[in-house]
Amino acid sequence: MSSRTKIVVLHMKEIIYTVIFAALALLLILLLVFMFFPKDREKESEGSYKPGVYTSSLTLNNTDLEVEVSVDDTGIHSIRFTNMDETAAAMLPLAQPAMEDIAQQICQTQSLTDLQFPADAAFTSQVIVDAVADALADAEQ
């Protein structure tokens, strides 16, 4: 039996190039993984509220109203006026229907974006949404 010894000659420049290209390939693979896999951070940020009842005040036609937002760790459950008496309801006939419409939309979508406002109560609706956003700012974790 004859045993032949094989001698492999590697140049240092080839080894360095191979290591650099392998590192770049690994970096490219990691970049693609982070870009195309779903981000769990976005899911955690949605609906992450401290459970409780939060209030915010707003003023419509010199009438102070309190908006109450009830949330738990899964999302927004209810939005309502807390001090809407008969006098305020008579002075602001569009406030209660606008609140009910906005509350329904927010509770369904769990979002304050892309809300549809009635044409006759657009300003009132926007003021209510701003008050709800203030209350939810207190509820965010």
SELOTOR-875711 format. One record per residue: residue in three letters; residue number from 1; x negated, y, z of N, C-alpha, C in turn. Coordinates in steps of 0.1 Angstrom, whole numbers, plus 5000, padded with zeros to 4 digits. Layout:
N
     r     k    npx    npy    npz   capx   capy   capz    cpx    cpy    cpz
   ALA   NUM      X      Y      Z      X      Y      Z      X      Y      Z
...
This chain:
141
     r     k    npx    npy    npz   capx   capy   capz    cpx    cpy    cpz
   MET     1   4992   4988   5000   5000   5000   5000   4991   5012   5000
   SER     2   4995   5020   4992   4987   5033   4991   4996   5044   4997
   SER     3   4990   5051   5005   4996   5062   5011   4990   5075   5005
   ARG     4   4999   5083   4999   4994   5095   4993   4998   5107   5002
   THR     5   4990   5115   5005   4993   5127   5013   4996   5138   5004
   LYS     6   5008   5144   5007   5012   5155   4999   5009   5168   5006
   ILE     7   5004   5177   5000   5000   5190   5006   5010   5200   5000
   VAL     8   5017   5207   5009   5026   5217   5004   5020   5231   5008
   VAL     9   5019   5239   4999   5013   5252   5002   5024   5263   5001
   LEU    10   5026   5269   5012   5036   5280   5012   5029   5293   5014
   HIS    11   5034   5302   5006   5028   5316   5007   5036   5323   5018
   MET    12   5030   5331   5025   5037   5339   5036   5047   5348   5030
   LYS    13   5045   5353   5019   5054   5362   5012   5068   5355   5009
   GLU    14   5067   5343   5005   5079   5335   5002   5087   5332   5015
   ILE    15   5080   5329   5026   5087   5327   5039   5094   5339   5044
   ILE    16   5087   5350   5042   5093   5363   5047   5106   5366   5039
   TYR    17   5105   5364   5026   5117   5367   5017   5128   5357   5021
   THR    18   5125   5345   5023   5136   5335   5027   5142   5339   5040
   VAL    19   5135   5343   5050   5140   5347   5063   5149   5360   5061
   ILE    20   5145   5369   5053   5152   5381   5051   5165   5378   5044
   PHE    21   5165   5370   5033   5177   5367   5026   5187   5359   5035
   ALA    22   5182   5350   5043   5190   5342   5052   5197   5351   5062
   ALA    23   5190   5361   5068   5195   5370   5077   5206   5379   5071
   LEU    24   5203   5383   5058   5213   5391   5051   5226   5383   5048
   ALA    25   5224   5370   5044   5236   5362   5042   5244   5360   5055
   LEU    26   5237   5358   5066   5244   5356   5079   5252   5369   5082
   LEU    27   5246   5380   5080   5252   5393   5083   5264   5395   5074
   LEU    28   5263   5392   5061   5275   5393   5052   5286   5384   5056
   ILE    29   5283   5372   5061   5294   5362   5065   5300   5368   5078
   LEU    30   5293   5373   5087   5299   5379   5099   5307   5391   5096
   LEU    31   5303   5399   5087   5311   5411   5082   5324   5407   5076
   LEU    32   5324   5397   5068   5336   5392   5061   5346   5386   5072
   VAL    33   5340   5379   5081   5349   5373   5092   5356   5384   5100
   PHE    34   5348   5394   5104   5355   5405   5111   5364   5413   5103
   MET    35   5362   5414   5090   5371   5422   5082   5384   5416   5079
   PHE    36   5384   5403   5077   5396   5396   5072   5404   5388   5082
   PHE    37   5399   5385   5094   5407   5379   5103   5415   5389   5111
   PRO    38   5427   5384   5115   5437   5394   5122   5430   5399   5134
   LYS    39   5434   5412   5137   5429   5419   5148   5438   5417   5160
   ASP    40   5434   5410   5170   5442   5408   5182   5443   5421   5190
   ARG    41   5434   5431   5188   5435   5443   5195   5447   5451   5192
   GLU    42   5452   5451   5179   5464   5458   5175   5476   5452   5182
   LYS    43   5477   5439   5183   5488   5432   5189   5489   5436   5204
   GLU    44   5477   5437   5210   5477   5440   5225   5482   5454   5227
   SER    45   5479   5463   5218   5482   5477   5221   5497   5480   5219
   GLU    46   5504   5472   5210   5518   5474   5209   5526   5469   5221
   GLY    47   5534   5477   5226   5543   5473   5237   5536   5470   5250
   SER    48   5524   5475   5251   5517   5473   5264   5520   5485   5274
   TYR    49   5531   5484   5280   5535   5494   5289   5535   5488   5304
   LYS    50   5534   5497   5313   5535   5494   5327   5550   5493   5330
   PRO    51   5555   5482   5335   5570   5481   5337   5574   5492   5347
   GLY    52   5586   5497   5343   5592   5508   5352   5601   5516   5345
   VAL    53   5606   5527   5351   5615   5537   5346   5608   5550   5346
   TYR    54   5607   5556   5334   5599   5568   5333   5608   5579   5328
   THR    55   5606   5591   5333   5615   5603   5329   5607   5614   5323
   SER    56   5614   5622   5315   5608   5634   5309   5619   5644   5308
   SER    57   5616   5656   5309   5627   5667   5308   5626   5674   5295
   LEU    58   5637   5679   5291   5638   5687   5279   5648   5698   5281
   THR    59   5647   5708   5273   5657   5719   5274   5663   5722   5261
   LEU    60   5677   5721   5261   5685   5724   5249   5695   5735   5252
   ASN    61   5694   5746   5245   5703   5757   5248   5704   5761   5262
   ASN    62   5692   5763   5269   5691   5766   5283   5698   5756   5292
   THR    63   5699   5744   5288   5704   5733   5296   5693   5723   5298
   ASP    64   5689   5720   5310   5678   5711   5313   5684   5697   5313
   LEU    65   5678   5688   5306   5682   5674   5306   5671   5665   5309
   GLU    66   5673   5654   5315   5663   5644   5318   5665   5632   5309
   VAL    67   5655   5627   5303   5655   5615   5294   5648   5604   5303
   GLU    68   5656   5593   5304   5651   5582   5312   5648   5570   5302
   VAL    69   5635   5565   5303   5631   5554   5294   5627   5542   5303
   SER    70   5634   5531   5301   5632   5519   5308   5623   5509   5300
   VAL    71   5612   5505   5305   5603   5496   5298   5598   5485   5307
   ASP    72   5594   5474   5301   5587   5464   5308   5575   5460   5300
   ASP    73   5568   5449   5304   5556   5446   5297   5558   5441   5282
   THR    74   5570   5438   5279   5573   5434   5265   5577   5446   5256
   GLY    75   5582   5456   5261   5586   5468   5253   5596   5477   5259
   ILE    76   5603   5485   5251   5612   5495   5255   5626   5488   5255
   HIS    77   5633   5490   5267   5646   5484   5268   5658   5494   5267
   SER    78   5657   5505   5272   5668   5515   5271   5663   5529   5273
   ILE    79   5670   5538   5266   5667   5552   5267   5681   5559   5269
   ARG    80   5681   5568   5278   5694   5575   5281   5691   5588   5288
   PHE    81   5702   5597   5288   5701   5609   5296   5706   5606   5310
   THR    82   5699   5611   5320   5703   5608   5334   5712   5619   5340
   ASN    83   5711   5631   5336   5719   5642   5342   5729   5648   5332
   MET    84   5735   5641   5323   5744   5646   5313   5758   5647   5319
   ASP    85   5762   5658   5324   5775   5660   5329   5785   5665   5319
   GLU    86   5797   5667   5322   5808   5671   5313   5805   5685   5307
   THR    87   5799   5693   5315   5796   5707   5310   5785   5706   5300
   ALA    88   5775   5699   5302   5764   5698   5293   5769   5691   5280
   ALA    89   5777   5681   5282   5783   5673   5270   5791   5683   5261
   ALA    90   5799   5692   5268   5807   5701   5260   5799   5712   5253
   MET    91   5788   5716   5260   5779   5726   5254   5770   5720   5243
   LEU    92   5767   5708   5244   5758   5701   5234   5765   5689   5228
   PRO    93   5775   5691   5219   5782   5679   5214   5774   5670   5206
   LEU    94   5763   5674   5200   5755   5665   5192   5744   5658   5200
   ALA    95   5742   5661   5212   5731   5655   5220   5733   5641   5223
   GLN    96   5745   5637   5228   5747   5623   5232   5748   5614   5220
   PRO    97   5755   5617   5209   5754   5608   5197   5740   5607   5192
   ALA    98   5732   5618   5192   5719   5617   5187   5710   5608   5196
   MET    99   5712   5609   5209   5705   5601   5218   5708   5586   5216
   GLU   100   5721   5583   5214   5725   5569   5212   5719   5563   5200
   ASP   101   5719   5571   5189   5713   5567   5176   5698   5565   5177
   ILE   102   5691   5574   5183   5676   5573   5185   5673   5562   5194
   ALA   103   5680   5560   5205   5678   5549   5214   5679   5535   5207
   GLN   104   5689   5534   5199   5691   5522   5192   5680   5519   5182
   GLN   105   5675   5529   5175   5664   5527   5165   5651   5524   5173
   ILE   106   5648   5531   5183   5636   5528   5191   5636   5515   5197
   CYS   107   5647   5511   5203   5647   5497   5209   5646   5486   5199
   GLN   108   5652   5488   5187   5651   5478   5177   5637   5477   5171
   THR   109   5631   5488   5168   5617   5488   5161   5606   5489   5171
   GLN   110   5608   5493   5184   5598   5494   5194   5587   5504   5189
   SER   111   5591   5514   5181   5582   5524   5176   5589   5538   5175
   LEU   112   5581   5548   5176   5586   5562   5175   5584   5567   5161
   THR   113   5579   5559   5152   5577   5564   5138   5588   5559   5129
   ASP   114   5590   5566   5118   5599   5562   5107   5614   5562   5113
   LEU   115   5617   5571   5121   5631   5572   5126   5639   5580   5116
   GLN   116   5652   5576   5115   5661   5583   5106   5670   5592   5115
   PHE   117   5669   5605   5113   5677   5615   5120   5689   5619   5112
   PRO   118   5701   5621   5119   5713   5626   5112   5710   5640   5108
   ALA   119   5716   5644   5096   5713   5657   5091   5718   5668   5099
   ASP   120   5729   5666   5106   5735   5677   5115   5728   5678   5128
   ALA   121   5719   5669   5132   5713   5669   5145   5698   5667   5144
   ALA   122   5692   5671   5133   5677   5668   5131   5669   5675   5142
   PHE   123   5671   5687   5145   5663   5694   5156   5665   5688   5169
   THR   124   5678   5685   5173   5681   5679   5186   5674   5665   5186
   SER   125   5675   5657   5176   5669   5644   5175   5653   5645   5177
   GLN   126   5647   5655   5171   5633   5656   5172   5629   5660   5186
   VAL   127   5636   5668   5193   5633   5672   5206   5635   5660   5216
   ILE   128   5645   5652   5213   5647   5640   5221   5635   5630   5219
   VAL   129   5631   5628   5207   5620   5619   5204   5607   5624   5211
   ASP   130   5605   5637   5211   5593   5643   5218   5594   5640   5233
   ALA   131   5606   5641   5239   5607   5638   5253   5605   5623   5256
   VAL   132   5610   5614   5247   5608   5600   5248   5593   5597   5247
   ALA   133   5586   5604   5238   5571   5602   5237   5564   5606   5249
   ASP   134   5568   5617   5255   5562   5621   5268   5564   5611   5279
   ALA   135   5576   5605   5280   5579   5595   5290   5570   5583   5287
   LEU   136   5569   5579   5275   5562   5567   5271   5547   5569   5273
   ALA   137   5542   5581   5272   5528   5584   5275   5524   5581   5290
   ASP   138   5534   5583   5299   5532   5579   5313   5532   5564   5315
   ALA   139   5539   5557   5306   5541   5542   5307   5530   5534   5301
   GLU   140   5521   5541   5292   5511   5533   5286   5500   5529   5295
   GLN   141   5495   5517   5292   5484   5512   5301   5470   5516   5296
